[in-house]
Amino acid sequence: MTFTEAMELVGRTMDVAGVAAIVVGALVAALLTLTPRRRPGPEGDAYTAFRRRLGRAILLGLELLVAADIIRTVAISPTFESVAVLGLIVLIRTFLSWSLELEISGRWPWQKGAAHASTARPAPGPAADDSRPDRARHDGEAPA
């Protein structure tokens, strides 16, 4: 087996894995949505949970398909035309990934850190919690 044949096989395998991730993810999302749940989940209603699961499966499949395209383009036929086509494919798939991320999480990928910081509650200050036994009172007395 030559190097080119081996890389073509690896690229096809990654393509199959990408398509399988999307198909299996869609089936699992559908089965989990249709299966009655005994306890409520954190994802809300069934429609929202299905969309999130399906979006995650599509994102994973897109990542694998991009990897397959990169392997085939770089290892098999690294011409300017094939690299330009790869760049266009990666650009389109990146846009799709960002759009799906926005649909799934409700914010852009670069906004994840800001969302976590805004949900954190500040620790109570000295004026907010004078009832702790290890904290002295304002007038200098020890707590009772």
C-alpha positions in Angstrom: 0.0 0.0 0.0 1.4 3.4 -1.0 1.4 6.5 1.2 -1.3 8.1 -1.1 -3.5 5.0 -0.8 -3.1 4.9 3.0 -4.0 8.6 3.3 -7.0 8.2 1.1 -8.1 5.3 3.3 -7.6 7.4 6.4 -9.6 10.3 4.8 -12.4 8.0 3.9 -12.5 6.5 7.4 -12.7 10.0 8.9 -15.5 10.8 6.4 -17.4 7.7 7.5 -16.8 8.6 11.2 -18.1 12.1 10.6 -21.3 10.9 8.9 -21.7 8.2 11.5 -21.4 10.8 14.3 -24.2 12.8 12.8 -26.5 9.9 12.1 -25.9 8.1 15.4 -26.2 11.4 17.3 -29.5 12.2 15.6 -30.9 8.8 16.4 -29.7 9.0 20.1 -31.2 12.5 20.3 -34.5 11.2 18.9 -34.6 8.2 21.2 -33.8 10.2 24.3 -36.5 12.7 23.4 -39.1 10.0 22.7 -38.3 7.9 25.8 -40.3 9.0 28.8 -38.2 10.4 31.5 -38.7 9.6 35.2 -37.2 12.8 36.4 -37.0 16.3 34.9 -33.6 17.2 33.3 -31.7 20.5 33.4 -32.2 21.1 29.7 -35.9 22.2 29.9 -38.5 21.0 27.5 -38.1 18.0 25.1 -37.8 20.2 22.0 -34.9 22.2 23.4 -33.1 19.1 24.6 -33.5 17.5 21.2 -32.2 20.5 19.4 -29.2 20.7 21.7 -28.3 17.0 21.3 -28.8 17.1 17.6 -26.6 20.3 17.3 -23.8 18.6 19.3 -23.9 15.6 17.0 -23.8 17.8 13.9 -20.9 19.8 15.4 -18.9 16.6 16.1 -19.6 15.3 12.6 -18.5 18.6 11.0 -15.2 18.5 13.0 -14.5 15.0 11.7 -15.4 15.9 8.1 -13.1 18.9 8.3 -10.3 16.7 9.6 -10.9 14.2 6.7 -10.7 17.1 4.2 -7.5 18.4 5.7 -5.9 15.0 5.6 -6.8 14.4 2.0 -5.8 17.8 0.8 -2.5 18.1 2.6 -1.3 14.5 2.3 -2.6 13.5 -1.1 -2.9 16.5 -3.5 -1.4 19.7 -2.0 -2.0 22.0 -5.0 -3.0 25.6 -4.8 -6.4 24.8 -6.2 -7.0 22.0 -3.7 -5.8 24.2 -0.8 -8.1 27.0 -1.9 -11.1 24.6 -2.1 -10.2 23.3 1.4 -10.0 26.8 2.7 -13.5 27.5 1.3 -14.9 24.3 2.8 -13.3 25.0 6.2 -14.7 28.6 6.1 -18.2 27.3 5.4 -18.0 24.6 8.0 -16.6 27.0 10.6 -19.6 29.4 9.9 -21.9 26.4 10.3 -20.2 25.4 13.6 -20.5 28.9 15.0 -24.1 29.1 14.0 -24.8 25.8 15.7 -23.0 26.8 18.8 -25.1 30.0 18.9 -28.2 27.9 18.6 -27.2 25.4 21.2 -25.8 27.7 23.9 -27.4 31.0 23.1 -24.1 32.8 22.8 -21.1 33.0 20.6 -18.1 30.7 21.3 -15.9 33.6 22.5 -18.5 34.7 25.0 -18.3 31.6 27.2 -16.0 33.1 29.8 -18.1 36.3 30.2 -21.3 34.3 30.8 -19.8 32.3 33.6 -18.4 35.4 35.3 -21.8 37.2 35.1 -23.6 34.3 36.8 -21.2 34.1 39.8 -22.5 35.7 42.9 -20.1 38.0 44.9 -19.0 36.8 48.3 -20.7 38.6 51.2 -18.7 41.5 52.6 -18.1 42.3 56.2 -21.3 44.5 56.4 -23.4 41.8 54.8 -22.7 39.0 57.3 -22.0 40.1 60.9 -23.7 37.0 62.3 -20.6 34.8 61.9 -19.1 33.9 65.3 -15.5 34.5 64.2 -16.2 38.1 63.1 -16.1 40.9 65.7 -19.0 43.3 65.9 -18.8 46.9 64.9 -18.5 48.2 68.5 -15.6 45.8 69.3 -17.6 43.3 71.3 -17.2 39.6 70.8 -20.3 37.9 69.6 -22.4 36.1 72.1 
